[in-house]
Amino acid sequence: MKHWQLHLLVIPPLLFFLIFKYYPMLNAVLAFKDYNVIKGIWGSPWVGLDNFRLFFENPLFWTLVKNTLLLSGYLLLAGFPIPIVLALMINEVRGGSFKRFVQLVSFAPYFISTVVMVSIIMLFLAPRLGFANIALNFFGLQSVNFLGDPGMFRSIYVWSDIWQTAGYSAVIYLAALAGIDPTLYEAAKVDGASRFQKIRHVDLPGIVPTIVIILILNVGNVMAIGFEKVYLLQNPLNIANSEIIATYVYRVGLLNANYSFATAVGLFNSVINLILLVTVNGFAKRMTNNSIW
């Protein structure tokens, strides 16, 4: 076989995906069984769709779906365009040192762990000693229990997430901007295009394929919003808006050792995400001729 050495390089990552990604998918059959630790996954009795029915008939089902979709939709609508704008702004900076400084400052928060990030939020928004309430008191306003108000939970989650991840996401668009043909900028300059016109007619069209791919992937993860940060920010006062499918599964399925129920809800989430991914991918392919497949 010609270039057999290159084929050998593919074997380790292929084995990784087969062993740690595809093989565990077989255990999704647990969603259709009443799991028994002694009998194991394959020896446990079949219950059909009972676990799914238990979830769908739960009085909290529509509340969980609503909270999950609202939080994910808010994050998508607010967080998706900001990295694009940030990348376009950084791309326009001419000073090399200042440009690198801006990239470093915007990129650094991405390396903060979720636990540390939540701790920062709690300290910043603490009812008495938090900086936000100290500032409100300085201007003669009353203190606000930000994390105790259900109506503020989504905004706190979304905008702190944007602050933490916008710089990292912007790097992808900066890489796409770096790949635009320089002759297009020269032609725009000859035609007397302003900076705004250059961004509109050269930069944005040049990164449209990247924007479409990132949008498809983000929509495909709408139902799989991060569990850790939501769970850590939860408290009895804001749980009306902060309880999402992932945290509910953890409380009811995993803490109570109801693994079949937890698997069923996880499979439900995965199927919904797959449907959204295929739908948005097909729509993007028809509208822009750009898609994942």
N, C-alpha and C positions, 0 to 999 in steps of 0.2 A: 504494500500500500504506500502510495506516494505521500510524503509529509506525515508519516505515522507518528513522529514525535509530537506534532501539534495535536493530534487526536488524543494522545496520552494526557496532555494538559487539561483536556475537557473532562476526563474521568473523575478526578476528585470533586469538582463542584457538582457534577452529575450525581455522584453517589451521595453527596450532602443533601441535595434536594429529594432524592428518592428515599433516603433513610429518615430524615428529620422533617420533611414537608409532606410528601405524598403517602408514605406508609402510615403515619398517624391518622390520615383521613379515613382509613378503614375503620377506625374506632368511633367514627360518627354514628355507627350503627347503635351506639349506646343510647341515642335519642329515642329509639324505638323499643327499648327494653326497660325492665324494672331491675336496675343494677343491684347485684348482690356481691359483696366483697369476696365471699368464699367461692362462689361459682365463677367469678370473673366476668369479663365483658361478653365473651361468646357463649358462656354457659348460663347466663341470666335469662329469665323467661321473657318472651316477646309480649309487648303490650300495645303494639301498633302505634296509633296516633294519640294515645292517651296523654302523653306528656305535653304535646302541642295543644291538645284540647284544654288541659289544665291551665296553660298559659293564656290562651285566647279567651277563656271564660273568666279569668281573674278580673275582679272589678277595677284593678289598677292598670289593666292592659292598655287602654287608650290613653290614660294619663302618662304612662311610661313612654309610649310611642310618641305622644305629643311633645313631652319634655325632650326626648332624644332628638326629634326632628327640628324643634325650635332652636335648640342649642347648636346643633350641627349646621342648620341653615344660617343662623346668625354668624357663626364662625366662618362659613364659606363666603357669605355676601360681604362681610366686613374685612375678612382676612385675605381673600384671594387677590383683590386689586392692589392692596398696599405694597406688597413686594415688587410688583411691576412698576409702580410709581417710584418706589425707592431705587430700583435698578436704573430707571431712566434718569433720575436725578443724579445718582452717583456717576453714571456714564457721561454726564455733561460737565462734571467737575474737571477742570484742566490741571490744577496743581497736583503733582504726583504725591507729595507727602500728605497733603490734606485729604486727598482721595483715599489713601491707604488708612489714614486715621479714622475717617468716617466708616470705612468698611470694617475696621477692627471693632469700633464701638458698637456698630449695629449687629455684628456677627457674634460678639462675645457672649451675650445673654443666652445663646443657644446651648452653651455648655453647662448652664446651671441645671442641676438635677431637679426633678419634679418636687421632691420633698423640700429642698432648699427654696425653690421658687414659691411654694405654698407658705413656707415660714416667712418669707419676705412679705408676701401679700398680707398675712395675718398681722405681722408687726406694723406694717404701713397703715392698715385699716383698723387697728385696734380701737375700741370705743373710747378709751380714756387717754392712753399714751401714744396712740398712733399719729404719725406725722400728718395724715389727712385731717384728722379731727383737731389737732393742735392748730393747723392752718385755719380751719373753720372757726375755732374759738378766737383766734387772733383778729378775725374780721367781725367778731360779735355774733357769730352764728352758733346754733346748737349743735352738739355732737351727734353723729349719726352712727348707728350700728350697721355698718355696710354689710357685713357677712350675716347679720341676723335678718336682713330684709330679703324675702324671696324674690321681689321684683328686681333687685340689683345683682342677683347671683350670675345671671347669664352675661351681663356686661362686664362684671369683674373677671369671669373666666375668659371671655373672648378677648378683651383688650390686653389682659396680661399675657395671653398666649400670643397675640400679635406682636407685642413688644419682644417676646422671647424668641420668636421664630421668623420674623420678617426679614432680618438680615441674612439668615441662612437660606431662605427661599429666594432672596434677591440674587444670590450667587448664581443660581441656575439661569436666570434671565440675563445676568451680566455676561455669562459664557455665551449665550445665544447672541447677544449684541456684539460680542467680539468676533463672531463668525460672519457678520454682514459684510458684503463686498465693499471695500473702501471706495471703489469707483462711484458707487451710488451717492456717497457723501460729497465727492468732488463734483458730480453732476448737479447735485442740489445747491452746492455753493456757487457754481457758475450761473445757475438759474436765479440766484439771488434769494434763495429760501432762508427764512429766519430759523432760529433754533426750534421754535414751536412747530413750524412747518416741516422741518427735518425730522423731528420726533414723530409727527403724524404720518408723514408719507414715506419715511425710510425705516426708522427704528421699529415702530409698531408692526408694520407689515412683515418686517424681517423676523420678528419673534412670535408671530401668530402661531406657527406650528408648535412651538414650545408651550405657549399659553394654552392651546387646545389640549395637548397631552396632559399637562398638569391639572387642568380643569376636569378632564375625564377621570383621572385617578382620584381627585378629591371628592367628586360626586360618588364614585364607587366606594368611598369609605364613610358615607354620610351616617350610616347606622352603627359604625364601629368607632365612635368618638372615644377618646382616651378615658380609661377608667380611673387611673391613679389620681389625677388632679381633681376630678369631680368628687371622688370619694373623700379625699383629704380636706376639701373645702366644705364638705357637707356638715350640717349640724341640725338639731331638731327644729330650729326656727326657719331655715331655708329649704327644708327637704321637700316642700310642696313643688318647687321648681327644679330642685337639684337631683331628684331621684330619677335616674335614667335606666334603661334596660340593663346596662352593664353592672351598675351598682346593685340593682334589684336581684340580678342573678347571683351576685356574690353573697348578698345577705340571705336570700332564701334558698338558693341552690347549693352553694359551696359551704357556707357556715353550718347549714343543717345537713350536710353530707348527702344532699339529693342530687347526685351527679347526673342522673338521667335527665332530670328536669333542666339542669344547667346546660347540658349538651344540646337539648332540644331548642332552647332559646338561642344558644350560640349558632346552631344550624339555621334557625329562622333568620337571624341577623345576616348570616353569610349569603343565604339565598336572595334576600332583599338587596344586598349590596351587589350581587352578581347581576340581578335584573337591571338595577340602575346603571351599572357599568356597561352592559351590553346596549341598553337603550340610548344612553348618552353617546356612546362610541358610534352607533349607527347614525344618530342625528348629526353629530359633528362631521362624519364622513360625507353625508349628503350636503351639508351646508358649506364646509370649508375644504373638503378633500383631504383633511388631516385626521388621522385616527391611530389608535394603538395597533389595530390589525385590519 
